[in-house]
Amino acid sequence: MPEVTPFQVLIVDDHPLMRRGIRQLLELDPAFHVVAEAGDGASAIDLANRIEPDLILLD
């Protein structure tokens, strides 16, 4: 079976507990790899521009 490259994910939420929970859920699935977290919009934009993730999860 061919190896699948996981989706790179940026998690954005102002609550650290929510970010941690989302990360833990995504870590259960090898199709996702959390590459960064941000606690506010400005940080999220900066990280998204630098990292260019495949997915951005935000509230």
N, C-alpha and C positions, 0 to 999 in steps of 0.2 A: 504494500500500500504506500502511495507517495506521501512524503511528509508535508504537512500543511504549515505554512508560516502563520503564527498567531497574529490576530489583530492587535495593533498597538493602541492602548486606551489611555486617555487623559480623563481623570475624574475631577469634577469641579463642584464643590459644595462648601458652604460657609461653616458647616458643622463637622468638626473632626470625627465625631462618632459615626456620622453617616458615611463619610469618605472611607473610614476603616471597614465598615460593614459592606459597602459596595466592593471594595478591594477583596475582602475575604470571599465574597460570593464569586467574583470573577476568577480568583485564583483556583477555584474548584474545577474550572473548565480550561483545558489546555488550548482552546481556540482563542483565548484572550491573554494579553500580557499588559499589565498596568505599567506604563512608562513614567507617569508623573501624576501629581495631585496638585490642585490649587484651591485656595480658600476664598478667592474673590475673582471678579471678572478681569481686572487688570493683569493679575498674575496668570490667569488662564490664557489671555490673548498672547502674552509674552511667551509662555510655554508652547502654545500651539504654533506660533511662528517659528520657534527654534526647533522643536521636536517633530512637527508635522505628523501628529498621530493619525491613525486610520479612523478612530472613533473618539468623540468627546461626549462624555456623559455629564450633564449639568442639571441643576434644579432651577 
